[in-house]
Amino acid sequence: MLSLLFSICMIWFVGKFFVFGLRASWGIMKLLCTVIFFPVILIGMVVGGLMYIAFPLLIIGGIIALVTSHS
C-alpha cells in the first residue's frame, strides 16, 4: 500500500515538473522568436530583395505588438 502511494505521488511530482518545463521552454522560445529570430529573418529578407514581403510583415508585427501591449 505504501509503495502504491509512493508511486502515485512520484507520478504527480514528475508530472508537475514536466508541465513546469513545458511552460518555461515556451516562454524562452517566445522570447527568442520575438527578440532574435523575427528581426534576423526580416533583415535577411530585406538583404535578399524581398522588401515587398518584409515590410507588410513588419507592419503586422508592429500592430500586434501595439495591441498586446495596451491590453
C-alpha positions as YAML, in Angstrom:
chain: A
units: angstrom
residues:
- id: 1
  name: MET
  ca: [0.00, 0.00, 0.00]
- id: 2
  name: LEU
  ca: [2.84, 2.35, 0.83]
- id: 3
  name: SER
  ca: [4.56, 1.63, -2.47]
- id: 4
  name: LEU
  ca: [1.31, 2.40, -4.34]
- id: 5
  name: LEU
  ca: [1.05, 5.74, -2.54]
- id: 6
  name: PHE
  ca: [4.71, 6.45, -3.31]
- id: 7
  name: SER
  ca: [4.16, 5.62, -7.00]
- id: 8
  name: ILE
  ca: [1.14, 7.91, -7.26]
- id: 9
  name: CYS
  ca: [2.97, 10.77, -5.56]
- id: 10
  name: MET
  ca: [6.03, 10.22, -7.76]
- id: 11
  name: ILE
  ca: [3.94, 10.33, -10.95]
- id: 12
  name: TRP
  ca: [2.26, 13.53, -9.69]
- id: 13
  name: PHE
  ca: [5.66, 15.07, -8.83]
- id: 14
  name: VAL
  ca: [7.23, 14.21, -12.20]
- id: 15
  name: GLY
  ca: [4.09, 15.42, -14.00]
- id: 16
  name: LYS
  ca: [4.25, 18.79, -12.23]
- id: 17
  name: PHE
  ca: [7.89, 19.25, -13.22]
- id: 18
  name: PHE
  ca: [7.10, 18.20, -16.80]
- id: 19
  name: VAL
  ca: [4.37, 20.86, -17.06]
- id: 20
  name: PHE
  ca: [6.70, 23.42, -15.47]
- id: 21
  name: GLY
  ca: [9.39, 22.57, -18.01]
- id: 22
  name: LEU
  ca: [6.97, 22.95, -20.91]
- id: 23
  name: ARG
  ca: [5.82, 26.35, -19.67]
- id: 24
  name: ALA
  ca: [9.39, 27.54, -19.12]
- id: 25
  name: SER
  ca: [10.54, 26.39, -22.54]
- id: 26
  name: TRP
  ca: [7.51, 28.01, -24.18]
- id: 27
  name: GLY
  ca: [8.37, 31.33, -22.50]
- id: 28
  name: ILE
  ca: [12.01, 31.09, -23.55]
- id: 29
  name: MET
  ca: [11.01, 30.20, -27.12]
- id: 30
  name: LYS
  ca: [8.62, 33.17, -27.35]
- id: 31
  name: LEU
  ca: [11.41, 35.47, -26.15]
- id: 32
  name: LEU
  ca: [13.90, 34.05, -28.65]
- id: 33
  name: CYS
  ca: [11.44, 34.34, -31.52]
- id: 34
  name: THR
  ca: [10.46, 37.93, -30.82]
- id: 35
  name: VAL
  ca: [13.90, 39.27, -29.91]
- id: 36
  name: ILE
  ca: [16.25, 37.30, -32.17]
- id: 37
  name: PHE
  ca: [14.62, 35.24, -34.92]
- id: 38
  name: PHE
  ca: [11.94, 37.63, -36.23]
- id: 39
  name: PRO
  ca: [14.28, 40.64, -36.70]
- id: 40
  name: VAL
  ca: [17.00, 38.46, -38.25]
- id: 41
  name: ILE
  ca: [14.51, 36.96, -40.69]
- id: 42
  name: LEU
  ca: [13.23, 40.43, -41.63]
- id: 43
  name: ILE
  ca: [16.77, 41.76, -42.16]
- id: 44
  name: GLY
  ca: [17.61, 38.70, -44.26]
- id: 45
  name: MET
  ca: [14.51, 39.25, -46.38]
- id: 46
  name: VAL
  ca: [15.44, 42.90, -46.99]
- id: 47
  name: VAL
  ca: [19.03, 41.99, -47.88]
- id: 48
  name: GLY
  ca: [17.75, 39.24, -50.16]
- id: 49
  name: GLY
  ca: [15.50, 41.66, -52.02]
- id: 50
  name: LEU
  ca: [12.17, 40.58, -50.55]
- id: 51
  name: MET
  ca: [11.21, 44.05, -49.33]
- id: 52
  name: TYR
  ca: [7.62, 43.61, -50.55]
- id: 53
  name: ILE
  ca: [7.15, 40.69, -48.15]
- id: 54
  name: ALA
  ca: [9.26, 42.01, -45.24]
- id: 55
  name: PHE
  ca: [7.55, 45.40, -44.98]
- id: 56
  name: PRO
  ca: [3.97, 44.08, -44.56]
- id: 57
  name: LEU
  ca: [5.25, 41.52, -42.02]
- id: 58
  name: LEU
  ca: [6.91, 44.35, -40.09]
- id: 59
  name: ILE
  ca: [3.69, 46.37, -40.12]
- id: 60
  name: ILE
  ca: [1.61, 43.37, -38.98]
- id: 61
  name: GLY
  ca: [4.12, 42.63, -36.20]
- id: 62
  name: GLY
  ca: [4.02, 46.26, -35.08]
- id: 63
  name: ILE
  ca: [0.22, 46.29, -34.95]
- id: 64
  name: ILE
  ca: [0.17, 43.05, -32.94]
- id: 65
  name: ALA
  ca: [2.79, 44.45, -30.54]
- id: 66
  name: LEU
  ca: [0.76, 47.64, -30.12]
- id: 67
  name: VAL
  ca: [-2.49, 45.80, -29.44]
- id: 68
  name: THR
  ca: [-0.99, 43.32, -26.98]
- id: 69
  name: SER
  ca: [0.97, 45.96, -25.03]
- id: 70
  name: HIS
  ca: [-2.15, 48.04, -24.27]
- id: 71
  name: SER
  ca: [-4.39, 45.21, -23.11]
...
